[in-house]
Amino acid sequence: MVDIPLIRDHAFEYGKPERQSPLVTRITADNPGPFTYTGTGVYMVGTDDVALIDPGPITPAHTKALDNALLGKTLTHILLTHHHSDHSPMAKPLAAKYGCKIYGKSPSPPQNGMSEIKLDAGNDPGFAPDIEITHGDIFTGVGWSLKAVHTPGHTSNHICYALPEENTLFSGDHIMGWATSVVIPPDGHMGDYLRSLNLIKDQGYDSIRPTHGPAITKVKPFIQAYIDHRLAREQQIYEAVAAGRHDIMDMVTHIYRDIDKRLYPAAAISVLAHLIHLCEAGRVKTTAVSGNGAMTLNAHYSAI
């Protein structure tokens, strides 16, 4: 497998507004876990009129931390990268309290008859942007601007935000320094994800600031390693299918031998995403299970 130069050194303090750059402050929420790493990093952009990117979960400590961070400031925008519950639930109470709008993109409706797949982080049932945004939309404040970059893959509605004044990208869950990002069908799509990685790689950002974990500063080689890792993993999965491993959990226990078993459900979903991509490329097919040939976690797969 291709090694990714993961970055797991992460100095931070829960609830404390920590200046990352002249225009960027981070407040880390108290929700660590196997899918959130040290917790949701909420980014405040600006100095007086400010925007918040992914305000995170609703907890008493995090509510107090955000209120403290916003003292003396005007909150003009709440920007969401996507609809997962570690990113967006705090948006509505904050918008009501500070009188601003919530900006984001709604997920696409399910396709191909596939049912929704859930992970521990789960979806935010209250996700409802006031203003739907599209690729290229620009939001401005005093001394800063943010540009929406649609990066489908992890989810269909995933949006990154570029800060041209510092040539940095707030990457949400699209690119993370501490781990790979899971692609969750049917809303997530591996082909879209790989195309979105290449889009970001070609933009020449100086740094990437994920929602979870530390910043990435060696951007282009890091993203290339992300891409190479995905392609190598897909080849592993194809070889497992060709060798007669037809069930996804059989592939997971064979391929992901060194990961925390709590992450097996996420690994199974990533395998499914790769299998869908392989089916679309005509390299793998599904065999009917109970009269249904749909691409699901419970289907059987075979090489073509």
C-alpha positions as CSV (number, residue, x, y, z in Angstrom):
1,M,0.0,0.0,0.0
2,V,1.0,3.6,-0.6
3,D,1.8,5.4,2.7
4,I,0.2,8.7,3.3
5,P,2.4,11.1,5.4
6,L,-0.3,11.5,8.1
7,I,0.0,14.3,10.6
8,R,-1.0,13.3,14.1
9,D,0.9,15.9,16.2
10,H,-1.9,18.2,17.1
11,A,-1.4,20.8,19.9
12,F,-4.7,22.4,21.0
13,E,-6.9,23.1,24.0
14,Y,-10.6,22.4,24.1
15,G,-12.8,25.5,24.0
16,K,-9.9,28.0,23.6
17,P,-9.8,30.4,20.6
18,E,-6.5,29.6,19.1
19,R,-5.0,31.9,16.5
20,Q,-3.8,30.0,13.4
21,S,-2.9,32.9,11.2
22,P,-3.8,36.6,10.9
23,L,-7.3,35.9,9.6
24,V,-8.0,32.4,11.1
25,T,-8.9,31.3,14.7
26,R,-9.8,27.7,15.6
27,I,-12.0,26.6,18.5
28,T,-12.0,22.8,19.1
29,A,-15.2,21.2,20.3
30,D,-15.3,18.6,23.1
31,N,-16.3,15.7,20.8
32,P,-13.3,13.5,20.3
33,G,-13.8,10.0,18.9
34,P,-12.8,7.5,16.2
35,F,-14.4,9.5,13.5
36,T,-13.7,13.0,14.8
37,Y,-10.1,12.5,16.0
38,T,-9.5,15.2,18.7
39,G,-12.9,16.9,17.9
40,T,-14.5,19.3,15.5
41,G,-12.3,22.2,14.7
42,V,-14.5,25.3,14.2
43,Y,-12.8,28.0,12.1
44,M,-13.5,31.6,12.7
45,V,-12.4,33.7,9.7
46,G,-11.9,37.5,10.1
47,T,-11.1,39.8,13.0
48,D,-14.2,42.0,13.6
49,D,-16.9,40.8,11.1
50,V,-16.4,37.1,11.1
51,A,-17.6,33.9,9.5
52,L,-17.7,30.5,11.2
53,I,-17.0,27.3,9.2
54,D,-18.7,24.1,10.6
55,P,-19.8,25.3,14.0
56,G,-19.9,21.7,15.2
57,P,-22.1,19.8,17.8
58,I,-24.3,21.2,20.5
59,T,-22.8,20.7,23.9
60,P,-22.8,23.1,26.9
61,A,-19.0,23.5,26.9
62,H,-18.9,24.1,23.2
63,T,-21.8,26.6,23.3
64,K,-20.0,28.6,26.0
65,A,-16.7,28.4,24.0
66,L,-18.2,29.8,20.9
67,D,-20.0,32.6,22.8
68,N,-16.7,33.6,24.4
69,A,-14.9,33.5,21.0
70,L,-17.5,35.8,19.5
71,L,-17.5,38.4,22.2
72,G,-17.1,41.8,20.6
73,K,-17.4,40.4,17.1
74,T,-20.2,40.4,14.5
75,L,-21.0,37.0,13.1
76,T,-22.0,37.6,9.5
77,H,-21.9,34.0,8.0
78,I,-22.2,30.4,9.1
79,L,-20.8,28.2,6.4
80,L,-21.3,24.4,6.3
81,T,-19.1,21.9,4.5
82,H,-21.8,19.1,4.7
83,H,-24.6,17.6,6.7
84,H,-22.9,15.3,9.2
85,S,-23.8,15.7,12.9
86,D,-20.3,16.6,14.1
87,H,-20.2,19.6,11.7
88,S,-23.6,21.4,11.5
89,P,-26.0,21.1,14.4
90,M,-24.8,24.2,16.2
91,A,-25.6,26.3,13.1
92,K,-29.3,26.9,13.9
93,P,-29.0,28.0,17.5
94,L,-26.0,30.3,16.6
95,A,-27.9,31.8,13.6
96,A,-30.9,32.5,15.8
97,K,-28.7,34.0,18.6
98,Y,-26.6,36.2,16.4
99,G,-29.0,37.0,13.6
100,C,-27.1,35.7,10.6
101,K,-27.7,33.3,7.7
102,I,-26.6,29.7,7.3
103,Y,-25.0,28.8,3.9
104,G,-24.5,25.3,2.6
105,K,-25.6,22.8,0.0
106,S,-28.3,20.2,0.5
107,P,-27.4,16.5,-0.3
108,S,-28.6,14.9,-3.5
109,P,-31.6,12.5,-3.2
110,P,-30.8,8.8,-3.0
111,Q,-30.3,7.0,-6.3
112,N,-30.3,3.5,-7.7
113,G,-32.7,2.3,-4.9
114,M,-29.9,2.1,-2.4
115,S,-30.9,2.8,1.2
116,E,-29.0,5.3,3.3
117,I,-25.9,4.0,5.1
118,K,-25.1,5.5,8.5
119,L,-22.0,5.7,10.6
120,D,-21.5,6.7,14.3
121,A,-21.2,10.4,13.3
122,G,-24.5,10.2,11.4
123,N,-26.4,12.9,9.6
124,D,-27.7,16.0,11.1
125,P,-31.5,15.7,10.8
126,G,-31.9,19.5,11.3
127,F,-29.5,20.3,8.4
128,A,-31.3,23.1,6.4
129,P,-29.2,26.0,5.0
130,D,-31.0,29.3,4.7
131,I,-29.2,29.9,1.5
132,E,-28.2,27.1,-1.0
133,I,-24.8,27.7,-2.5
134,T,-23.0,26.4,-5.6
135,H,-19.4,26.0,-6.8
136,G,-17.7,29.3,-7.2
137,D,-20.0,31.4,-4.9
138,I,-18.0,34.1,-3.0
139,F,-18.7,35.4,0.5
140,T,-17.0,38.5,1.8
141,G,-16.4,40.4,5.1
142,V,-14.0,43.1,6.2
143,G,-10.5,42.0,5.1
144,W,-11.5,38.5,3.9
145,S,-13.3,36.5,1.2
146,L,-14.3,32.9,1.0
147,K,-14.9,30.9,-2.2
148,A,-17.1,27.8,-2.3
149,V,-15.4,24.8,-3.9
150,H,-17.8,21.9,-4.5
151,T,-16.0,18.7,-3.7
152,P,-18.4,15.8,-3.9
153,G,-17.2,12.3,-2.8
154,H,-17.3,12.0,1.0
155,T,-20.9,13.3,0.5
156,S,-22.7,14.7,-2.5
157,N,-23.0,18.1,-1.0
158,H,-19.5,18.5,0.4
159,I,-18.2,22.1,0.0
160,C,-14.6,23.3,0.8
161,Y,-13.9,27.0,1.3
162,A,-10.9,28.8,-0.1
163,L,-9.5,31.9,1.6
164,P,-7.5,33.6,-1.2
165,E,-6.0,36.2,1.2
166,E,-3.9,33.4,2.8
167,N,-4.1,30.9,-0.1
168,T,-5.5,28.3,2.2
169,L,-8.4,25.8,1.9
170,F,-10.8,24.8,4.6
171,S,-11.3,21.2,3.6
172,G,-14.0,19.8,6.0
173,D,-13.8,16.0,5.7
174,H,-12.6,16.0,2.1
175,I,-9.0,15.9,3.0
176,M,-7.8,15.3,6.6
177,G,-4.2,15.2,7.9
178,W,-4.7,12.5,10.5
179,A,-6.6,9.9,8.4
180,T,-8.2,9.1,5.1
181,S,-11.8,10.3,4.6
182,V,-14.6,7.7,4.2
183,V,-16.8,7.8,1.1
184,I,-20.3,6.8,2.0
185,P,-22.6,5.5,-0.7
186,P,-25.1,6.2,-2.0
187,D,-24.7,9.9,-1.2
188,G,-20.9,9.6,-1.4
189,H,-19.2,8.4,-4.7
190,M,-15.6,7.2,-5.2
191,G,-15.4,8.5,-8.8
192,D,-16.5,11.9,-7.7
193,Y,-14.1,11.8,-4.7
194,L,-11.1,11.1,-6.9
195,R,-12.0,13.8,-9.3
196,S,-12.4,16.3,-6.4
197,L,-9.0,15.4,-5.0
198,N,-7.4,16.1,-8.4
199,L,-9.3,19.4,-8.6
200,I,-7.9,20.5,-5.2
201,K,-4.4,19.3,-6.0
202,D,-4.3,21.5,-9.1
203,Q,-5.2,24.7,-7.3
204,G,-1.8,25.3,-5.7
205,Y,-2.9,26.1,-2.1
206,D,-0.2,26.8,0.4
207,S,-2.1,25.1,3.2
208,I,-5.2,23.0,3.9
209,R,-7.1,23.3,7.2
210,P,-9.3,20.2,7.8
211,T,-12.2,20.2,10.3
212,H,-10.5,17.5,12.3
213,G,-6.8,17.6,13.2
214,P,-3.9,19.8,12.2
215,A,-3.2,21.8,9.1
216,I,-1.5,20.3,6.0
217,T,1.3,22.4,4.6
218,K,3.0,20.1,2.0
219,V,-0.2,20.2,0.0
220,K,0.5,18.7,-3.4
221,P,2.5,15.7,-2.3
222,F,0.0,15.0,0.5
223,I,-3.0,15.0,-1.9
224,Q,-1.0,12.9,-4.4
225,A,-0.4,10.3,-1.7
226,Y,-4.1,10.4,-0.9
227,I,-4.9,9.7,-4.5
228,D,-2.3,7.0,-4.9
229,H,-3.4,5.3,-1.7
230,R,-7.0,5.2,-2.9
231,L,-6.0,3.7,-6.3
232,A,-3.8,1.1,-4.6
233,R,-6.6,0.2,-2.2
234,E,-9.0,-0.2,-5.1
235,Q,-6.5,-2.6,-6.8
236,Q,-6.3,-4.5,-3.5
237,I,-10.0,-4.9,-3.4
238,Y,-10.1,-6.0,-7.1
239,E,-7.5,-8.6,-6.4
240,A,-9.4,-9.8,-3.3
241,V,-12.6,-10.2,-5.4
242,A,-10.6,-12.0,-8.2
243,A,-9.2,-14.4,-5.6
244,G,-12.7,-15.4,-4.5
245,R,-13.5,-13.1,-1.6
246,H,-17.1,-12.2,-2.5
247,D,-18.3,-10.7,0.7
248,I,-17.4,-7.2,1.9
249,M,-16.7,-8.1,5.5
250,D,-14.4,-10.9,4.4
251,M,-12.5,-8.3,2.3
252,V,-12.3,-5.9,5.3
253,T,-10.8,-8.4,7.7
254,H,-8.4,-9.5,5.0
255,I,-7.3,-6.1,3.8
256,Y,-7.6,-3.9,6.9
257,R,-5.6,-6.0,9.3
258,D,-4.0,-3.2,11.3
259,I,-6.8,-0.8,12.0
260,D,-8.9,-0.4,15.1
261,K,-11.9,-2.8,14.8
262,R,-14.2,0.1,15.8
263,L,-13.4,1.4,12.3
264,Y,-14.5,-1.8,10.5
265,P,-17.9,-0.3,9.6
266,A,-16.2,2.7,8.0
267,A,-13.8,0.4,6.2
268,A,-16.7,-1.7,4.9
269,I,-18.4,1.4,3.5
270,S,-15.1,2.4,1.8
271,V,-14.8,-1.0,0.3
272,L,-18.4,-0.7,-1.0
273,A,-17.6,2.7,-2.5
274,H,-14.6,1.1,-4.3
275,L,-16.7,-1.8,-5.5
276,I,-19.3,0.5,-7.0
277,H,-16.5,2.3,-8.8
278,L,-15.1,-1.0,-10.0
279,C,-18.6,-2.0,-11.2
280,E,-19.0,1.3,-13.1
281,A,-15.6,0.6,-14.7
282,G,-16.7,-2.8,-15.8
283,R,-14.2,-4.7,-13.7
284,V,-16.5,-6.2,-11.1
285,K,-20.1,-7.3,-11.1
286,T,-22.7,-8.0,-8.4
287,T,-24.3,-11.4,-8.1
288,A,-28.0,-11.5,-7.1
289,V,-28.7,-11.9,-3.4
290,S,-32.4,-12.8,-2.6
291,G,-33.3,-11.8,-6.1
292,N,-31.6,-8.4,-5.8
293,G,-28.4,-7.5,-7.7
294,A,-28.0,-4.1,-6.1
295,M,-24.6,-2.9,-4.9
296,T,-25.0,-3.1,-1.1
297,L,-23.0,-4.1,1.9
298,N,-24.6,-7.5,1.8
299,A,-24.3,-8.3,-1.9
300,H,-21.8,-10.7,-3.4
301,Y,-19.2,-9.5,-5.8
302,S,-17.2,-11.2,-8.5
303,A,-14.5,-10.2,-11.0
304,I,-15.3,-9.8,-14.7
